[in-house]
Amino acid sequence: MTWFRSRPLRSRLALLTATAVAMAVAAVSLACWFVTRAQLEAELDSSLRSLKLDDRVANTLALACARGDDSPVQLTGSYTATVQLVLSNGKVCTYGPAAIPAQPDDLAVARAQVPDALHTTTAEDGSEMRVYTYPVQQGPLGIGASVARPLSEIDNSMSTLRWVLLLVSGIGVVGAGAAGLWVARTGLEPVNRLTGAVEHVAATEDLTVRIPAEGEDEIARLSRSFNAMTAALAVSRDRQSQLIADAGHELRTPLTSLRTNIELLARSEQTGRALPPEDRRALMASVKAQMTELAALIGDLQELARPDAAQPGPLEVVPLHTLLRSALDRARLRGPELTFVTDLAPWYVRAEPAALERALVNVLDNAVKFSPPRDTIEVTLMRGELTVRDHGPGVAPDELPHVFDRFWRSPSARSLPGSGLGLSIVARTVQQAGGTVTLAAAEGGGTAAVLRLPGAPTPPPSVVADEGVDQA
């Protein structure tokens, strides 16, 4: 078994095919051999029954037996058979080349105990004989006549048939093995191509390899699946490379500014020339702002470092309106000159609380960032649909398809703080919660962000009462 498993797949298929054909040929050959032998024996038995002696020949043989004459007898018909008479007293007279021992069945026929008898026995010369015994005279001295023919007539034919079957079986097995090897080689050729492609990808990491897929069979489906897998891997690698490049680009700006500020402080300490207090305070404020921006960017990168198919944290039934109130408190601190008009109806969702709150903060921060000073931001939550509408410059129609891409920022927002990851995190979090998010131009100017989240079972009334409802 170990040797068989160590062989190539095509060799195993060829061996299995040859073995299956050999077993089938052997079964057919044996069945043919036994059926043919049974048919020949039936024909021999039928011919023996047709060689019954007439009364004249029987009387002649009876007289000859009484005189002790054992001369061969030529029977009518086309066969020469050995004939013997079996008397009821046990005496046997044989007319043929060799005597055939009388069997109990033969004596039973002579004594009129059975109508006839058919059996196989061995003559005195060692040859196998087929014997048919029937009664020819009844009375005080019953006589049974036995007609016998050698089984060599059948054996010769069966020997020839045996060699013919062995020859045909051998040719069939060899042909089946050759055909099995050809079929295995032809049928596994697509698998060989697939194996070569996989080995090439493993050795070179070349994900542009594609395998021709024709038809609808299993091999074609496997080839298409392999092509889809390599294409997905190529896209994933491109996205990873793009993410690294974009992250490096976004990190370079705050790091450069931070390094410049720190170098100024260090030069001031080295030269002993103190900076004016106002300049030093501005410099420290700039360092603090750059550190804050770096921390936010690193947090966003950690959030996006998880694969798109990664499982989120533990899902809980959380009050969306409560998380939204908390996010609004943080947004008011970042835009104290703005006015927030809210209308929040209770709504419960199944989501990861921390991730969902961060997504809400990102949506509100985006509205704060693009709102003019002393303007109004409208926040509405009704039956699982959250709408955050600002009155800023809006988003150009050709830019809308890209607003949820990682690190994408519109040209008008290049000078504003941010990494271009906020809305990407929003889209990902909402999708993991089973919802959808869209960004569109609002009627009358500005932008409207709409989040739709499916509802979850409502907690007990006591919990709902404790949470309260914020309505304008």
C-alpha positions as CSV (number, residue, x, y, z in Angstrom):
1,M,0.0,0.0,0.0
2,T,2.9,2.4,0.8
3,W,4.5,1.6,-2.6
4,F,1.2,2.3,-4.3
5,R,0.7,5.6,-2.6
6,S,4.2,6.7,-3.5
7,R,3.6,6.3,-7.2
8,P,2.5,9.2,-9.4
9,L,-1.2,9.8,-9.8
10,R,-1.2,8.8,-13.5
11,S,0.5,5.5,-12.7
12,R,-2.0,4.8,-9.9
13,L,-4.9,5.5,-12.3
14,A,-3.4,3.2,-14.9
15,L,-2.8,0.4,-12.4
16,L,-6.3,0.8,-11.0
17,T,-7.8,0.7,-14.5
18,A,-5.8,-2.3,-15.5
19,T,-6.7,-4.1,-12.3
20,A,-10.4,-3.3,-12.7
21,V,-10.3,-4.5,-16.3
22,A,-8.4,-7.6,-15.3
23,M,-11.0,-8.5,-12.7
24,A,-13.8,-7.9,-15.2
25,V,-12.1,-10.0,-17.9
26,A,-11.4,-12.8,-15.4
27,A,-15.0,-12.8,-14.2
28,V,-16.3,-12.9,-17.8
29,S,-13.8,-15.6,-18.8
30,L,-14.7,-17.8,-15.9
31,A,-18.4,-17.4,-16.5
32,C,-17.8,-18.2,-20.2
33,W,-15.7,-21.2,-19.3
34,F,-18.3,-22.7,-16.9
35,V,-21.3,-21.9,-19.1
36,T,-19.6,-23.5,-22.1
37,R,-18.6,-26.6,-20.2
38,A,-22.1,-27.0,-18.8
39,Q,-23.5,-26.6,-22.4
40,L,-21.1,-29.2,-23.8
41,E,-22.0,-31.6,-21.0
42,A,-25.7,-31.1,-21.7
43,E,-25.1,-31.8,-25.4
44,L,-23.1,-34.9,-24.5
45,D,-25.9,-36.2,-22.2
46,S,-28.4,-35.5,-24.9
47,S,-26.3,-37.5,-27.5
48,L,-26.0,-40.4,-25.0
49,R,-29.8,-40.6,-24.6
50,S,-30.1,-40.7,-28.4
51,L,-27.9,-43.8,-28.6
52,K,-30.3,-46.2,-27.1
53,L,-30.1,-49.8,-28.4
54,D,-33.0,-51.2,-30.3
55,D,-34.4,-54.6,-29.2
56,R,-32.6,-56.6,-31.9
57,V,-29.2,-55.2,-30.9
58,A,-30.0,-55.7,-27.2
59,N,-30.9,-59.3,-27.7
60,T,-27.8,-59.9,-29.8
61,L,-25.6,-58.4,-27.0
62,A,-27.5,-60.4,-24.4
63,L,-26.7,-63.6,-26.2
64,A,-23.1,-62.5,-26.7
65,C,-22.8,-61.7,-23.0
66,A,-24.1,-65.2,-22.1
67,R,-21.4,-66.7,-24.4
68,G,-18.8,-64.4,-22.9
69,D,-18.2,-62.4,-26.2
70,D,-16.9,-58.8,-25.5
71,S,-16.3,-57.7,-29.1
72,P,-16.7,-53.9,-29.8
73,V,-20.1,-52.9,-31.2
74,Q,-20.6,-50.2,-33.9
75,L,-23.8,-48.2,-33.0
76,T,-26.0,-46.6,-35.5
77,G,-25.5,-42.8,-35.8
78,S,-22.3,-40.8,-36.0
79,Y,-20.7,-41.7,-32.7
80,T,-18.8,-44.8,-31.5
81,A,-19.5,-45.4,-27.9
82,T,-18.6,-48.0,-25.3
83,V,-21.6,-50.3,-24.5
84,Q,-22.0,-52.6,-21.6
85,L,-24.8,-54.7,-20.3
86,V,-25.5,-54.8,-16.6
87,L,-27.5,-57.8,-15.4
88,S,-29.6,-57.7,-12.3
89,N,-27.4,-60.4,-10.8
90,G,-24.4,-58.1,-10.9
91,K,-22.7,-59.5,-14.0
92,V,-21.3,-56.9,-16.4
93,C,-20.5,-57.4,-20.1
94,T,-18.5,-54.6,-21.7
95,Y,-18.2,-54.0,-25.5
96,G,-15.6,-51.4,-25.9
97,P,-11.9,-50.5,-25.3
98,A,-12.0,-50.6,-21.5
99,A,-14.4,-52.0,-18.9
100,I,-16.4,-49.5,-16.9
101,P,-17.1,-50.5,-13.3
102,A,-20.8,-50.8,-12.7
103,Q,-22.2,-48.3,-10.2
104,P,-25.0,-48.9,-7.8
105,D,-27.2,-46.7,-10.0
106,D,-26.6,-49.0,-12.9
107,L,-27.7,-52.1,-10.9
108,A,-30.8,-50.2,-9.7
109,V,-31.8,-49.6,-13.3
110,A,-31.3,-53.3,-14.2
111,R,-33.4,-54.3,-11.2
112,A,-36.1,-51.8,-12.3
113,Q,-35.7,-49.7,-9.2
114,V,-35.1,-46.4,-11.1
115,P,-36.0,-45.6,-14.7
116,D,-32.5,-44.6,-15.8
117,A,-29.2,-43.3,-14.5
118,L,-26.7,-40.7,-15.7
119,H,-23.3,-40.3,-14.0
120,T,-19.6,-39.9,-14.5
121,T,-17.1,-42.6,-13.7
122,T,-13.6,-43.7,-14.4
123,A,-12.9,-46.6,-16.7
124,E,-10.3,-49.3,-16.1
125,D,-7.8,-47.5,-18.4
126,G,-8.1,-44.3,-16.3
127,S,-10.2,-42.3,-18.7
128,E,-13.2,-40.3,-17.5
129,M,-16.4,-41.5,-19.0
130,R,-19.9,-40.2,-19.1
131,V,-22.4,-43.1,-18.6
132,Y,-26.1,-43.3,-19.4
133,T,-27.9,-46.5,-18.2
134,Y,-31.5,-47.4,-19.1
135,P,-33.5,-50.7,-18.9
136,V,-33.7,-53.0,-22.0
137,Q,-35.3,-56.1,-20.6
138,Q,-37.4,-56.7,-17.5
139,G,-38.3,-59.9,-15.9
140,P,-36.6,-62.4,-13.6
141,L,-33.3,-61.5,-15.1
142,G,-33.4,-57.8,-15.6
143,I,-30.9,-56.1,-18.0
144,G,-29.7,-52.6,-18.1
145,A,-27.7,-51.1,-21.1
146,S,-25.1,-48.5,-20.4
147,V,-23.8,-46.2,-23.2
148,A,-20.6,-44.3,-22.4
149,R,-18.5,-41.7,-24.1
150,P,-15.2,-40.2,-22.9
151,L,-15.2,-36.8,-21.3
152,S,-12.0,-36.1,-23.3
153,E,-14.3,-34.9,-26.1
154,I,-15.3,-32.0,-23.8
155,D,-11.9,-31.6,-22.2
156,N,-10.2,-31.1,-25.5
157,S,-12.6,-28.4,-26.5
158,M,-12.4,-26.8,-23.0
159,S,-8.6,-26.8,-23.1
160,T,-8.6,-25.0,-26.4
161,L,-11.2,-22.5,-25.0
162,R,-9.1,-22.0,-21.9
163,W,-6.0,-21.0,-23.9
164,V,-8.1,-18.7,-26.1
165,L,-9.6,-17.0,-23.0
166,L,-6.2,-16.7,-21.4
167,L,-4.8,-15.1,-24.6
168,V,-7.8,-12.7,-25.0
169,S,-7.7,-11.8,-21.3
170,G,-3.9,-11.1,-21.5
171,I,-4.4,-8.9,-24.5
172,G,-7.3,-7.2,-22.8
173,V,-5.4,-6.5,-19.6
174,V,-2.3,-5.1,-21.5
175,G,-4.6,-3.0,-23.7
176,A,-6.5,-1.8,-20.7
177,G,-3.3,-0.8,-19.0
178,A,-2.0,1.1,-22.0
179,A,-5.4,2.7,-22.5
180,G,-5.6,3.6,-18.8
181,L,-2.1,5.2,-18.9
182,W,-3.1,7.2,-22.0
183,V,-6.4,8.3,-20.5
184,A,-4.7,9.2,-17.2
185,R,-2.0,11.2,-19.1
186,T,-4.6,13.0,-21.2
187,G,-7.1,13.5,-18.4
188,L,-4.5,14.8,-16.0
189,E,-2.9,17.2,-18.4
190,P,-5.0,20.2,-17.1
191,V,-4.0,19.2,-13.6
192,N,-0.3,19.1,-14.7
193,R,-0.8,22.7,-16.1
194,L,-2.4,23.8,-12.8
195,T,0.3,22.2,-10.8
196,G,3.0,23.9,-12.9
197,A,1.2,27.2,-12.5
198,V,1.0,26.8,-8.7
199,E,4.7,25.8,-8.5
200,H,5.6,28.9,-10.7
201,V,3.6,31.2,-8.4
202,A,5.2,29.6,-5.3
203,A,8.7,30.0,-6.8
204,T,8.3,33.5,-8.4
205,E,5.3,35.1,-6.5
206,D,4.1,36.0,-10.0
207,L,0.3,36.5,-9.5
208,T,-0.3,37.4,-13.2
209,V,-0.3,33.7,-14.2
210,R,-3.6,32.6,-15.7
211,I,-4.7,29.1,-16.7
212,P,-7.0,28.6,-19.8
213,A,-10.4,27.3,-18.6
214,E,-12.6,25.8,-21.3
215,G,-15.8,23.9,-20.7
216,E,-17.8,23.3,-17.6
217,D,-16.1,20.2,-16.1
218,E,-14.4,20.0,-12.7
219,I,-11.0,20.8,-14.2
220,A,-12.3,24.0,-15.8
221,R,-14.0,25.0,-12.6
222,L,-10.8,24.4,-10.7
223,S,-8.8,26.5,-13.2
224,R,-11.3,29.3,-13.0
225,S,-11.1,29.2,-9.2
226,F,-7.3,29.3,-9.3
227,N,-7.5,32.3,-11.7
228,A,-9.9,34.0,-9.4
229,M,-7.7,33.3,-6.4
230,T,-4.5,34.7,-8.0
231,A,-6.4,37.7,-9.2
232,A,-7.8,38.3,-5.6
233,L,-4.3,37.8,-4.2
234,A,-2.8,40.3,-6.7
235,V,-5.5,42.9,-5.8
236,S,-4.8,42.3,-2.1
237,R,-1.1,42.7,-2.6
238,D,-1.6,45.9,-4.6
239,R,-3.9,47.2,-1.9
240,Q,-1.3,46.4,0.7
241,S,1.4,48.1,-1.3
242,Q,-0.8,51.1,-1.8
243,L,-1.7,51.2,1.9
244,I,2.0,51.2,2.8
245,A,2.7,53.9,0.3
246,D,-0.2,56.1,1.3
247,A,0.6,55.6,5.0
248,G,4.2,56.6,4.4
249,H,3.0,59.7,2.5
250,E,0.6,60.7,5.3
251,L,3.1,60.1,8.0
252,R,5.8,62.1,6.3
253,T,4.0,65.5,6.7
254,P,3.5,65.4,10.5
255,L,6.9,63.8,11.1
256,T,8.6,66.5,9.0
257,S,6.9,69.3,10.8
258,L,7.5,67.6,14.2
259,R,11.2,67.1,13.4
260,T,11.5,70.7,12.3
261,N,10.0,72.0,15.5
262,I,12.1,69.7,17.7
263,E,15.3,70.8,15.8
264,L,14.4,74.4,16.5
265,L,14.0,73.7,20.2
266,A,17.2,71.7,20.3
267,R,19.2,74.4,18.5
268,S,17.8,76.9,21.0
269,E,19.1,74.8,23.9
270,Q,22.5,74.2,22.2
271,T,23.2,77.8,21.3
272,G,21.8,79.2,24.5
273,R,19.6,81.6,22.7
274,A,16.2,81.2,24.2
275,L,13.2,81.6,22.0
276,P,10.7,84.3,22.8
277,P,7.9,83.0,25.1
278,E,5.2,83.4,22.5
279,D,7.2,81.6,19.8
280,R,8.1,78.8,22.3
281,R,4.4,78.4,23.2
282,A,3.4,78.3,19.5
283,L,6.2,75.8,18.9
284,M,5.0,73.6,21.7
285,A,1.4,73.8,20.6
286,S,2.5,72.8,17.1
287,V,4.4,69.8,18.5
288,K,1.4,68.8,20.5
289,A,-0.9,69.1,17.5
290,Q,1.4,67.0,15.4
291,M,1.7,64.4,18.1
292,T,-2.1,64.3,18.3
293,E,-2.4,63.9,14.5
294,L,0.2,61.1,14.5
295,A,-1.7,59.3,17.3
296,A,-5.0,59.6,15.4
297,L,-3.3,58.4,12.2
298,I,-1.7,55.4,13.9
299,G,-5.1,54.5,15.4
300,D,-6.8,54.6,12.1
301,L,-4.0,52.5,10.5
302,Q,-4.4,49.9,13.3
303,E,-8.2,49.8,12.6
304,L,-7.6,49.3,8.9
305,A,-4.8,46.8,9.4
306,R,-7.4,44.0,10.0
307,P,-8.4,42.2,6.8
308,D,-11.8,43.0,5.4
309,A,-13.0,39.5,6.3
310,A,-11.7,39.7,9.9
311,Q,-14.3,39.1,12.5
312,P,-15.2,42.2,14.6
313,G,-15.1,42.2,18.4
314,P,-18.0,40.8,20.4
315,L,-21.3,42.0,19.1
316,E,-23.8,43.4,21.6
317,V,-27.2,45.0,21.5
318,V,-26.4,48.6,22.0
319,P,-28.6,51.8,22.0
320,L,-27.6,53.7,18.9
321,H,-29.1,56.9,20.2
322,T,-27.0,56.8,23.4
323,L,-23.8,56.2,21.5
324,L,-24.8,59.1,19.2
325,R,-25.3,61.5,22.1
326,S,-21.8,60.6,23.4
327,A,-20.3,61.2,19.9
328,L,-22.2,64.5,19.7
329,D,-20.6,65.7,23.0
330,R,-17.2,65.1,21.5
331,A,-18.1,66.8,18.3
332,R,-19.3,69.9,20.2
333,L,-15.9,70.2,21.8
334,R,-14.2,70.2,18.4
335,G,-16.7,72.7,16.9
336,P,-17.8,74.9,19.8
337,E,-18.9,77.7,17.4
338,L,-21.3,75.3,15.6
339,T,-24.9,74.6,16.4
340,F,-26.1,71.0,16.5
341,V,-29.8,70.4,15.8
342,T,-30.7,66.9,16.9
343,D,-33.8,64.7,16.7
344,L,-32.9,61.2,18.1
345,A,-35.5,58.5,18.4
346,P,-34.6,55.3,20.3
347,W,-33.0,52.6,18.1
348,Y,-31.1,49.5,19.1
349,V,-28.6,47.7,16.9
350,R,-26.3,44.7,17.2
351,A,-22.7,45.9,16.8
352,E,-19.3,46.3,18.5
353,P,-19.9,49.3,20.7
354,A,-16.4,50.9,20.6
355,A,-16.1,50.5,16.8
356,L,-19.6,51.9,16.2
357,E,-19.0,54.9,18.5
358,R,-15.8,55.7,16.6
359,A,-17.6,55.5,13.3
360,L,-20.2,58.0,14.6
361,V,-17.5,60.3,15.8
362,N,-15.8,60.2,12.4
363,V,-19.1,61.1,10.6
364,L,-19.7,64.0,12.9
365,D,-16.0,65.1,12.7
366,N,-16.3,65.1,8.9
367,A,-19.3,67.4,9.2
368,V,-17.6,69.7,11.7
369,K,-14.5,69.9,9.5
370,F,-16.4,71.2,6.4
371,S,-19.0,73.4,8.1
372,P,-18.5,77.2,8.0
373,P,-18.1,79.0,11.3
374,R,-21.3,79.6,13.4
375,D,-23.2,77.3,11.0
376,T,-25.7,74.5,11.8
377,I,-25.3,70.7,11.7
378,E,-28.5,68.7,11.6
379,V,-28.5,65.2,13.1
380,T,-31.6,63.0,12.8
381,L,-32.1,59.4,13.9
382,M,-35.4,57.9,12.9
383,R,-36.1,54.1,12.6
384,G,-32.5,53.1,12.1
385,E,-31.7,55.8,9.6
386,L,-29.1,58.3,10.8
387,T,-28.7,61.5,8.8
388,V,-25.9,64.0,9.4
389,R,-26.3,67.1,7.2
390,D,-23.9,70.0,7.1
391,H,-24.0,73.2,5.1
392,G,-20.4,73.2,3.8
393,P,-19.1,73.3,0.3
394,G,-20.3,69.8,-0.5
395,V,-18.6,67.1,-2.6
396,A,-18.3,67.3,-6.3
397,P,-20.3,64.6,-8.2
398,D,-17.1,63.1,-9.7
399,E,-15.6,62.7,-6.2
400,L,-18.5,60.9,-4.6
401,P,-17.4,57.4,-5.8
402,H,-14.1,57.8,-4.0
403,V,-15.1,59.3,-0.6
404,F,-14.9,55.8,1.2
405,D,-11.6,54.9,-0.3
406,R,-8.6,54.6,2.0
407,F,-6.4,57.8,2.1
408,W,-8.6,59.6,-0.4
409,R,-9.0,63.3,0.1
410,S,-10.6,65.8,-2.1
411,P,-8.4,68.6,-3.5
412,S,-10.3,71.2,-1.4
413,A,-9.5,69.2,1.8
414,R,-5.8,68.8,1.3
415,S,-5.1,71.8,3.6
416,L,-7.4,70.5,6.4
417,P,-6.3,68.1,9.1
418,G,-7.0,64.4,8.6
419,S,-5.7,61.3,7.1
420,G,-8.4,60.3,4.6
421,L,-9.2,57.2,6.7
422,G,-12.2,58.3,8.6
423,L,-14.9,57.5,6.1
424,S,-13.2,54.2,5.2
425,I,-13.5,53.2,8.9
426,V,-17.2,54.3,8.9
427,A,-18.0,52.2,5.8
428,R,-16.3,49.1,7.2
429,T,-17.9,49.4,10.6
430,V,-21.4,49.9,9.2
431,Q,-21.0,46.9,6.8
432,Q,-19.9,44.7,9.7
433,A,-23.1,45.7,11.5
434,G,-25.1,44.7,8.5
435,G,-26.0,48.2,7.4
436,T,-25.2,50.7,4.6
437,V,-23.7,54.2,4.4
438,T,-24.0,56.7,1.6
439,L,-22.7,60.3,1.1
440,A,-24.6,62.6,-1.2
441,A,-25.1,66.3,-2.0
442,A,-27.8,67.8,0.2
443,E,-30.6,69.9,-1.2
444,G,-29.8,73.5,-0.8
445,G,-26.0,72.9,-0.5
446,G,-23.8,70.9,1.8
447,T,-23.4,67.2,2.3
448,A,-25.7,64.5,3.8
449,A,-24.3,61.3,5.3
450,V,-26.9,58.6,5.7
451,L,-26.3,55.5,7.8
452,R,-28.9,52.7,7.8
453,L,-28.5,50.0,10.5
454,P,-30.9,47.1,11.0
455,G,-32.6,47.0,14.4
456,A,-32.1,44.5,17.2
457,P,-34.4,43.2,20.0
458,T,-35.3,46.0,22.4
459,P,-33.9,45.7,26.0
460,P,-36.2,45.6,29.0
461,P,-38.3,48.7,29.7
462,S,-36.2,49.6,32.8
463,V,-33.0,49.8,30.7
464,V,-34.8,52.0,28.1
465,A,-36.1,54.3,30.8
466,D,-32.6,54.7,32.3
467,E,-31.1,55.7,28.9
468,G,-33.6,58.4,28.2
469,V,-34.4,60.0,24.8
470,D,-32.9,63.2,23.4
471,Q,-35.3,65.1,21.1
472,A,-35.2,68.7,19.9
